Amino acid sequence: MDELIYASATTIAQAVREKKVSAKEVVEAHLQRIEAVNPALNAVVHTVSERALDEALAADQALARGEIQGPLHGVPMTIKDSLDTAGVISTGGTKGRADFVPEHDATVVARLRAAGAILLGKTNTPELTLAGETDNLIYGQTNNPYDLSRTPGGSSGGAGAIIAAAGSPFDIGSDTGGSIRLPAHFCGIAGLKPTSGRVPRTGHVVPFGLGAVDSLTQNGPLARYVEDLILTLPIIAGVDWRDPGIVPMPLGDPDAVNLRSLRVAMHTDNGIKAPTPEIAAAVQTAAAALVDAGVSVTSDRPMALERAFELSRTLSGGDGRAWVRRLLSKAGTTAVHPWIMRRLDEAQPLGVAEYTAMLEEVDRFRSEMLAFMQHYDAILCPVCAFPAPPHGTTFTEEMWKGFSYTGAYNMTGWPGAVVRAGTSPEGLPIGVQIVARPWREDVALAVARHLETALGGWQRPAL
């Protein structure tokens, strides 16, 4: 069983195709692992065991006939509860949707299932995905598998926790300010926020069409291994003729990236919140591993980064978070989680002239950041200023400043990958972030894959 649950999705897919293992055996092993670890984690909030086993049996029967559905034939997955899954409760962490059962899969879910993936269940998320910790009024709090007293992050915290604990090979998360990358860092796994416009958001609880904040949210994969990010991204990417923000831009191949040709800017401090010494050391270690591979690494950072925290906060709250109130209303939610209510209460609406001036400032920020990237192919930096914090401690300004290492790149829209690169004194995972030029997920993934090989990547929790 260990061999199955700790394997990558890529390895599982090959083993199923070669009939070294049946899809039914793989699904059973993962369902057993979820049953074993989930009582401690509360990461998987809804399982579809009977359906998953039926689909696994059908996959095995198809293979016996010589039919392969796609590159994920017989591979199990979990899906963040903010994404619609046909016939399966999809709450988005908000009470108004506590019993909501969609008729259709979200675009990314439909594409994965069409490629042969089998849904095991849904993973926990904070209300409307809008918190750095995973807790809601329906399912409660999710715990970090490396220390149950700490958060796995948010908003893809359920995904991060169950993947790290080997209950699922991969999941699809969403990222509005770091919600894929922070759980990857806190849980010691790999994650990718794609370029804004790469992956459709159709069927996500924070949908497309949100005006000034529309480009912030992206769907992307989380897995224990970078090769599974590489495997799943082409499946979920591309125009779906529903999300108007998606661009038909070809995907590059990470195998075609020559590391020796890359120019990387490295920084350990963004000028907003200094990281712990161990996180700074992990970035330095990652930089040294890139130098050893022939990458040109320069200590440098965009000066515009120092404005990222205030700009991001004003952009998301400048309308008094009326966009969040509309999402709550659409969901039919009346009982709101205290974290969301606090953010609603604290938001100060700007006048129309002030708000449009702020949007112009965001565009200047994006332009300055783009000018910096004229000289580099990627940026290597922390994911966050600290490792996984104790539950309930992230709602201070200083803690939110620690999240600014990810939020800056939701505003630029650039792709960012995370891979484990170290361990804190408390035994907690430490990730590093590789941000590439727009549309160059291939570069971010190629660098992340090298760092995974050089530094060890995911490590098993004691759980």
Phi and psi in degrees as a GROMACS rama.xvg file:
@    title "Ramachandran Plot"
@    xaxis  label "Phi"
@    yaxis  label "Psi"
@TYPE xy
-56.7103  -41.2601  ASP-2
-59.2276  -36.9115  GLU-3
-75.4076  -48.6306  LEU-4
-73.5749  -24.184  ILE-5
-93.3039  -3.35406  TYR-6
-75.4115  159.999  ALA-7
-78.2323  160.111  SER-8
-60.3098  -35.7877  ALA-9
-62.1864  -45.1139  THR-10
-67.0106  -42.3802  THR-11
-60.3373  -45.4689  ILE-12
-59.0927  -43.0114  ALA-13
-66.8044  -41.4225  GLN-14
-64.5255  -38.9119  ALA-15
-66.5043  -46.2833  VAL-16
-59.3177  -38.1949  ARG-17
-85.2256  2.58847  GLU-18
60.9179  29.587  LYS-19
-79.1131  -19.92  LYS-20
-152.419  150.189  VAL-21
-90.3704  154.824  SER-22
-60.4331  -36.1224  ALA-23
-62.1647  -42.6539  LYS-24
-63.0892  -40.6838  GLU-25
-65.3259  -47.2498  VAL-26
-63.4909  -44.0669  VAL-27
-59.7621  -42.3512  GLU-28
-62.4771  -40.8194  ALA-29
-73.0988  -37.9577  HIS-30
-62.9141  -38.9896  LEU-31
-65.1613  -38.5279  GLN-32
-67.0656  -41.6394  ARG-33
-59.8091  -44.7159  ILE-34
-60.7002  -33.2789  GLU-35
-77.0144  -41.0051  ALA-36
-101.119  -22.2156  VAL-37
-66.42  -30.7658  ASN-38
-56.9963  -32.4114  PRO-39
-82.4332  -28.8242  ALA-40
-96.3223  -38.4382  LEU-41
54.1016  46.9502  ASN-42
-93.6357  -40.2595  ALA-43
-98.3099  117.65  VAL-44
-98.0526  -11.3774  VAL-45
-157.475  125.825  HIS-46
-111.406  153.294  THR-47
-125.839  60.1097  VAL-48
-59.2351  -48.3226  SER-49
-63.4876  -44.7649  GLU-50
-62.7502  -42.7813  ARG-51
-62.1121  -42.1051  ALA-52
-68.1362  -36.9806  LEU-53
-63.0301  -43.3092  ASP-54
-68.1887  -34.8027  GLU-55
-65.4612  -42.6499  ALA-56
-62.1004  -42.5814  LEU-57
-62.8897  -37.6883  ALA-58
-64.944  -40.8138  ALA-59
-66.8116  -39.4739  ASP-60
-66.2168  -39.628  GLN-61
-62.8945  -42.4948  ALA-62
-64.1524  -36.7473  LEU-63
-62.217  -27.4646  ALA-64
-87.3617  0.433342  ARG-65
86.0444  16.3535  GLY-66
-103.945  128.191  GLU-67
-117.644  122.038  ILE-68
-70.7721  -35.7097  GLN-69
174.73  -173.213  GLY-70
-65.9846  -14.0906  PRO-71
-110.948  24.0914  LEU-72
-53.423  114.458  HIS-73
81.0668  6.8412  GLY-74
-90.9996  126.548  VAL-75
-77.4977  158.279  PRO-76
-152.436  159.202  MET-77
-112.174  163.18  THR-78
-135.474  133.276  ILE-79
-55.2293  139.683  LYS-80
-71.7255  0.481407  ASP-81
-85.4095  -8.36954  SER-82
-104.687  134.638  LEU-83
-65.6916  137.304  ASP-84
-130.735  118.629  THR-85
-57.6819  127.242  ALA-86
78.0724  3.54746  GLY-87
-127.861  131.283  VAL-88
-51.0525  131.845  ILE-89
-134.863  94.5747  SER-90
-88.329  -25.4122  THR-91
62.8175  15.7729  GLY-92
72.991  11.0528  GLY-93
-119.345  139.058  THR-94
-64.4918  -27.0281  LYS-95
-63.2837  -20.004  GLY-96
-111.266  20.6289  ARG-97
-57.0011  -29.4716  ALA-98
-118.099  17.6823  ASP-99
-75.2766  123.747  PHE-100
-118.821  107.836  VAL-101
-68.8856  153.882  PRO-102
-85.6233  -22.6426  GLU-103
-128.937  151.359  HIS-104
-74.2134  147.026  ASP-105
-57.2538  154.6  ALA-106
-53.0339  -47.0382  THR-107
-64.8031  -36.6866  VAL-108
-67.4078  -45.0931  VAL-109
-59.1101  -40.8198  ALA-110
-67.3262  -40.0721  ARG-111
-66.6617  -42.4135  LEU-112
-66.1395  -38.2676  ARG-113
-64.4133  -26.2624  ALA-114
-85.3198  1.27999  ALA-115
106.347  -2.02322  GLY-116
-71.5969  150.77  ALA-117
-118.732  122.952  ILE-118
-74.7655  127.338  LEU-119
-92.418  -38.0091  LEU-120
172.76  -176.047  GLY-121
-107.845  144.512  LYS-122
-108.307  150.378  THR-123
-70.2615  152.288  ASN-124
-149.565  150.422  THR-125
-67.4761  167.214  PRO-126
-55.3311  123.037  GLU-127
57.3039  18.287  LEU-128
68.1831  15.2945  THR-129
-104.316  49.5848  LEU-130
-154.514  156.442  ALA-131
-85.8822  1.27021  GLY-132
-126.883  155.052  GLU-133
-103.486  106.479  THR-134
-162.295  141.983  ASP-135
-153.261  171.674  ASN-136
-79.3494  -6.53851  LEU-137
-94.5421  -53.1783  ILE-138
-110.373  -14.0885  TYR-139
85.8974  -156.132  GLY-140
-95.2309  140.686  GLN-141
-102.264  140.955  THR-142
-106.206  155.561  ASN-143
-82.6399  130.066  ASN-144
-67.6174  -15.9881  PRO-145
-89.402  -15.3518  TYR-146
-168.361  107.253  ASP-147
-64.8731  -15.8294  LEU-148
-82.5006  -0.638213  SER-149
-118.264  159.803  ARG-150
-82.3431  147.467  THR-151
-82.397  2.80388  PRO-152
91.5691  -175.787  GLY-153
-152.201  161.759  GLY-154
-95.8598  -4.71344  SER-155
-91.8671  42.0779  SER-156
-70.0618  -37.4087  GLY-157
-62.2375  -41.984  GLY-158
-62.0957  -48.6706  ALA-159
-59.2381  -42.433  GLY-160
-68.1174  -46.3856  ALA-161
-73.6965  -31.7148  ILE-162
-66.3055  -47.5084  ILE-163
-59.778  -33.9293  ALA-164
-88.0037  7.35757  ALA-165
68.0817  29.4532  ALA-166
-89.4357  -13.1457  GLY-167
-153.251  139.621  SER-168
-72.9171  -33.7386  PRO-169
-158.751  165.848  PHE-170
-148.852  166.124  ASP-171
-113.613  122.064  ILE-172
-108.294  -178.214  GLY-173
-131.745  155.07  SER-174
-142.399  108.975  ASP-175
-104.401  -25.7906  THR-176
-149.67  9.30173  GLY-177
138.828  13.3139  GLY-178
-73.6394  -10.446  SER-179
-96.3445  -46.4102  ILE-180
-73.2299  -36.3392  ARG-181
-67.0568  -48.1146  LEU-182
-61.0082  -34.6303  PRO-183
-61.0734  -43.5591  ALA-184
-65.6747  -49.9942  HIS-185
-66.6825  -28.3808  PHE-186
-107.166  1.98494  CYS-187
71.4058  27.9796  GLY-188
-114.743  -170.505  ILE-189
-106.805  146.928  ALA-190
-152.862  156.394  GLY-191
-137.972  122.84  LEU-192
-93.5931  113.105  LYS-193
-71.7144  172.624  PRO-194
-59.1882  141.391  THR-195
-58.8438  122.626  SER-196
102.703  2.29844  GLY-197
-90.3835  -44.1215  ARG-198
-120.252  128.304  VAL-199
-62.2304  146.457  PRO-200
-105.78  8.82937  ARG-201
-57.6328  124.747  THR-202
89.9281  11.2366  GLY-203
-100.951  146.979  HIS-204
-65.3211  -30.2215  VAL-205
-99.2611  98.7531  VAL-206
-86.5957  -179.843  PRO-207
-73.6054  164.809  PHE-208
89.2467  33.8247  GLY-209
-105.477  24.4195  LEU-210
63.1467  -123.864  GLY-211
-61.6479  -29.0144  ALA-212
-100.942  9.05891  VAL-213
-59.8938  -40.9496  ASP-214
-78.7926  -5.99887  SER-215
-71.5273  -36.7438  LEU-216
-91.5404  127.888  THR-217
-133.956  144.122  GLN-218
-92.8526  142.6  ASN-219
-163.189  168.055  GLY-220
-87.1504  150.349  PRO-221
-125.731  141.662  LEU-222
-160.992  168.72  ALA-223
-75.1575  -25.4854  ARG-224
-125.713  140.208  TYR-225
-61.2344  -33.6591  VAL-226
-59.1767  -25.2398  GLU-227
-80.7673  -25.7572  ASP-228
-66.1692  -41.1142  LEU-229
-65.2349  -37.7498  ILE-230
-68.0697  -43.2775  LEU-231
-87.1067  -27.8378  THR-232
-56.8618  -47.5412  LEU-233
-62.5993  -25.108  PRO-234
-72.5037  -40.0368  ILE-235
-92.1543  -13.6397  ILE-236
-82.5569  157.828  ALA-237
112.06  159.247  GLY-238
-59.0947  135.465  VAL-239
-115.973  4.61968  ASP-240
61.3601  27.2105  TRP-241
-130.535  -51.0005  ARG-242
-81.8585  111.116  ASP-243
-73.9709  -7.80263  PRO-244
-87.9633  -1.51447  GLY-245
-89.5049  134.473  ILE-246
-108.413  135.561  VAL-247
-78.9947  62.1888  PRO-248
-94.0246  127.681  MET-249
-60.2063  147.61  PRO-250
-90.3109  135.394  LEU-251
-79.9273  161.415  GLY-252
-100.695  117.729  ASP-253
-56.3448  -28.9963  PRO-254
-66.4411  -21.5733  ASP-255
-89.336  -3.61223  ALA-256
-80.6683  124.468  VAL-257
-91.6286  106.425  ASN-258
-57.1916  -34.842  LEU-259
-66.8858  -15.3779  ARG-260
-90.9917  -7.11536  SER-261
-84.8108  145.613  LEU-262
-115.299  119.692  ARG-263
-119.507  130.512  VAL-264
-93.2325  132.174  ALA-265
-121.179  133.185  MET-266
-143.538  151.587  HIS-267
-108.063  -8.9237  THR-268
-140.344  124.439  ASP-269
-89.1437  3.59336  ASN-270
83.9789  2.6473  GLY-271
-111.369  -49.7231  ILE-272
-145.08  115.602  LYS-273
-68.7244  140.133  ALA-274
-80.6189  169.183  PRO-275
-63.9561  156.162  THR-276
-56.8852  -35.7933  PRO-277
-69.6234  -34.8532  GLU-278
-70.0993  -41.9057  ILE-279
-60.073  -40.4908  ALA-280
-66.0378  -36.5401  ALA-281
-63.7313  -39.7  ALA-282
-65.2936  -41.2396  VAL-283
-63.6105  -40.7936  GLN-284
-63.1701  -42.4202  THR-285
-63.1599  -40.5753  ALA-286
-61.6611  -42.0101  ALA-287
-63.4034  -37.5329  ALA-288
-65.2148  -34.4282  ALA-289
-71.2083  -41.1454  LEU-290
-59.2812  -42.341  VAL-291
-60.287  -27.1326  ASP-292
-88.0945  1.98773  ALA-293
93.1383  7.29695  GLY-294
-75.7601  140.846  VAL-295
-83.4102  112.332  SER-296
-115.082  127.714  VAL-297
-123.663  134.899  THR-298
-73.491  109.677  SER-299
-164.832  156.136  ASP-300
-153.253  152.319  ARG-301
-68.0972  128.589  PRO-302
-64.4815  -25.5559  MET-303
-63.5982  -20.7688  ALA-304
-55.8618  -31.0215  LEU-305
-64.167  -18.4053  GLU-306
-94.2217  -4.33797  ARG-307
-64.0796  -41.4923  ALA-308
-63.5053  -50.6553  PHE-309
-65.7753  -39.9169  GLU-310
-63.915  -44.6561  LEU-311
-62.9027  -42.419  SER-312
-65.0034  -40.5061  ARG-313
-71.6136  -36.9894  THR-314
-62.872  -45.0918  LEU-315
-80.9897  -20.4882  SER-316
-116.73  2.39162  GLY-317
-67.5065  -19.4368  GLY-318
-97.2779  17.1308  ASP-319
73.7671  19.5439  GLY-320
57.4964  35.8394  ARG-321
-61.7185  -30.403  ALA-322
-65.5705  -32.7934  TRP-323
-71.5828  -41.107  VAL-324
-60.908  -36.2512  ARG-325
-66.5394  -38.9613  ARG-326
-65.0792  -41.0199  LEU-327
-62.669  -43.0428  LEU-328
-63.6188  -42.7093  SER-329
-61.0415  -36.9688  LYS-330
-76.7489  -14.2488  ALA-331
78.2723  24.286  GLY-332
-84.8557  128.456  THR-333
-114.769  -34.2024  THR-334
-91.856  110.381  ALA-335
-106.986  141.16  VAL-336
-60.2129  141.184  HIS-337
-55.1145  -33.2034  PRO-338
-63.6092  -43.4576  TRP-339
-67.8697  -42.5715  ILE-340
-60.6302  -38.7563  MET-341
-62.6716  -41.817  ARG-342
-67.1676  -35.4947  ARG-343
-65.943  -43.963  LEU-344
-67.3447  -34.3335  ASP-345
-81.1406  -20.8149  GLU-346
-66.9339  129.882  ALA-347
-106.255  110.031  GLN-348
-67.7945  139.215  PRO-349
-94.3567  158.215  LEU-350
-69.241  163.492  GLY-351
-58.1218  -44.2262  VAL-352
-64.9025  -40.8125  ALA-353
-65.0896  -39.6699  GLU-354
-67.4039  -43.6486  TYR-355
-67.3812  -33.5171  THR-356
-63.7498  -38.8698  ALA-357
-64.0628  -40.1996  MET-358
-63.0956  -35.7181  LEU-359
-65.0212  -37.2114  GLU-360
-66.7848  -37.7436  GLU-361
-61.719  -40.8883  VAL-362
-65.2503  -37.1371  ASP-363
-64.5008  -40.5627  ARG-364
-58.2256  -47.2522  PHE-365
-61.5937  -39.4384  ARG-366
-66.503  -43.5619  SER-367
-64.1122  -39.8416  GLU-368
-64.7808  -40.8691  MET-369
-64.907  -38.708  LEU-370
-62.3194  -37.5364  ALA-371
-61.8787  -42.4829  PHE-372
-73.9179  -5.44047  MET-373
-59.6895  -27.2895  GLN-374
-99.9714  -4.14931  HIS-375
-138.22  156.338  TYR-376
-94.0313  -24.3048  ASP-377
-159.703  162.9  ALA-378
-120.275  132.675  ILE-379
-109.363  125.042  LEU-380
-159.14  173.945  CYS-381
-64.1386  159.659  PRO-382
-86.7631  -34.3062  VAL-383
-157.762  160.827  CYS-384
-77.8908  -8.91411  ALA-385
-150.913  159.811  PHE-386
-77.0095  -174.596  PRO-387
-52.8398  119.712  ALA-388
-86.0159  163.954  PRO-389
-60.2315  153.271  PRO-390
-54.1414  139.598  HIS-391
75.9942  16.6635  GLY-392
-111.122  0.71994  THR-393
-88.8073  -4.90927  THR-394
-94.1676  55.9925  PHE-395
-129.816  159.297  THR-396
-61.6383  -39.041  GLU-397
-64.4528  -38.9489  GLU-398
-67.9217  -40.4889  MET-399
-64.4726  -32.8327  TRP-400
-62.4834  -32.5067  LYS-401
-64.1616  -23.8686  GLY-402
-83.8147  -4.11646  PHE-403
-68.2709  -15.8293  SER-404
-64.6137  -26.8802  TYR-405
-95.2401  -42.8777  THR-406
-57.0853  -30.4021  GLY-407
-57.8685  -34.6906  ALA-408
-92.1577  -4.38819  TYR-409
-75.1067  -34.8095  ASN-410
-70.6673  -39.5871  MET-411
-74.989  -27.4599  THR-412
83.4839  10.0623  GLY-413
-81.2819  156.82  TRP-414
-75.5831  143.83  PRO-415
-140.753  126.731  GLY-416
-108.776  151.227  ALA-417
-127.464  139.464  VAL-418
-145.388  147.778  VAL-419
-67.1881  138.142  ARG-420
-137.106  0.668835  ALA-421
-176.656  -174.619  GLY-422
-139.754  137.481  THR-423
-78.3299  165.857  SER-424
-58.1581  -25.1599  PRO-425
-83.7235  1.05383  GLU-426
84.5299  16.7645  GLY-427
-92.5423  148.171  LEU-428
-64.8002  150.575  PRO-429
-128.827  123.24  ILE-430
-102.702  165.456  GLY-431
-122.887  155.34  VAL-432
-110.772  132.664  GLN-433
-116.736  112.187  ILE-434
-104.953  129.581  VAL-435
-113.038  172.053  ALA-436
-59.9763  157.896  ARG-437
-55.7381  137.098  PRO-438
73.1587  5.97798  TRP-439
-106.861  51.8408  ARG-440
-56.6669  -30.0221  GLU-441
-60.7522  -37.3953  ASP-442
-69.8548  -47.6458  VAL-443
-59.024  -41.6806  ALA-444
-72.8413  -37.5707  LEU-445
-63.9624  -42.5471  ALA-446
-67.1968  -43.6132  VAL-447
-61.1998  -41.2281  ALA-448
-63.1101  -40.8421  ARG-449
-64.2741  -43.0707  HIS-450
-65.1965  -36.4885  LEU-451
-60.0249  -44.7809  GLU-452
-66.5607  -42.6833  THR-453
-73.6409  -33.6749  ALA-454
-111.815  -5.03729  LEU-455
105.736  -26.9273  GLY-456
63.1013  -146.431  GLY-457
-59.3685  142.292  TRP-458
-129.061  142.035  GLN-459
-64.4143  132.907  ARG-460
-74.9186  161.408  PRO-461
-70.9911  -17.3277  ALA-462
